[in-house]
Amino acid sequence: MLFAPSRLPLPRLPPRRLRLAPGAPMASTLAILRPSAPGLRPRTAAPATARVALPSRSRCSSGRVSLGSEVAVGADTLFADYKPTTAFLFPGQGAQTVGMGAEAQSVPAAAKLFNQANDILGYDLLDLCTNGPKEKLDSTVISQPAIYVTSLAAVEVLRARDGGQDVIDSVDVTCGLSLGEYTALAFAGAFSFEDGLKLVKLRGEAMQDASDAANSAMVSVIGLDSEKVQQLCDAANEEVDEKERVQIANFLCPGNYAVSGGVKGIEVVEAKAKSFKARMTVRLAVAGAFHTSFMQPAVSRLESALAATEIRTPRIPVISNVDAEPHSDPDTIKQILARQVTSPVQWETTVKTLMGKGLEKSYELGPGKVIAGILKRINKGASIENIGA
């Protein structure tokens, strides 16, 4: 969900606190910062299954803040030696915009996805995507299914173009930002379009309900490295009760990290940002403190839904938001998806790892250009093309 710049200006300005209008998509904050399976070598699976903790990189010691998740490992090493060359990247909540989905209607296979979605969701998704109202499209329960469907429709739009199928066939790794991880798994064949949409629908509802149960928020801190943002969180946590504590929830790219937690803790972060020499803070228009243990009430609902869903080994690596690693074992994937809503998003590590392993070309499929902005912030020379729908 996420606030992603294309590049930051060089002059260091005094911090400002900006508040987005209620219901405004997080992607709209981009304007603030804009100045103008091939190649895989399977390895033998480990004979035993162990339990390991996946670190969140947060040092907060709060009962309300997730410090990591345990997932099963063992027969989960199929993609351990993956060598990425071409990636499909899928956006998360905040990329939605009124008018998305219109282009897909000229491609029968893409239009069909919206028709299928209507039956599953019980409402006219295409109408909401193309006509709004914006406030309704921006809600967690609507925007998550809308982005999932529009992003997979973008795959069909690409497929219909000259050479599009060749591009699709060349993709040997995929990942998505938060919600986008579900889209990536659907593209990789881990579950069907229909099953993925049912999961995303439930995820949005569960996250909204968890947000309604607690007074929490998110804020983007601009202009600091992750260490400084962590120090800012630590300083804020010294001044609030345990239930109000904050942590880094989204490691997006250098100079742009989102902090989640209790509203009082977020207010302290905003007040202290100037003393830590942050360029600005931007309160995000989201329902609550995503990717922290404030979302714990959503986990059991996700676990139940995932247990009832058939998940297969993906045909290509899908990089997890939780640990920036690919997973091949279906049970491990289920556990990670359930814990994803309470775990920080390791997007910066994901992108740097892909590039370090030799990634040559990326495609962002779906609404907006949030991911392209992040990639360019991490590596100005990154090659990425946007495919909308």
Salt bridges, closest charged atoms under 4 A:
GLU70 OE1 - ARG51 NE 3.90
ASP76 OD2 - HIS327 ND1 2.57
ASP81 OD1 - ARG43 NH1 3.77
GLU103 OE2 - ARG161 NH2 3.63
ASP138 OD2 - LYS134 NZ 2.86
GLU156 OE1 - ARG159 NE 3.02
GLU205 OE2 - LYS201 NZ 2.83
ASP209 OD2 - ARG301 NH1 2.76
ASP234 OD2 - ARG59 NH2 3.45
GLU239 OE2 - LYS272 NZ 2.74
GLU270 OE1 - ARG17 NH1 3.40
GLU270 OE1 - ARG19 NH2 3.75
GLU270 OE2 - ARG283 NE 2.76
GLU310 OE2 - ARG312 NH1 3.64
ASP323 OD2 - HIS327 NE2 2.81
GLU348 OE2 - LYS352 NZ 2.79
GLU385 OE1 - LYS361 NZ 3.80
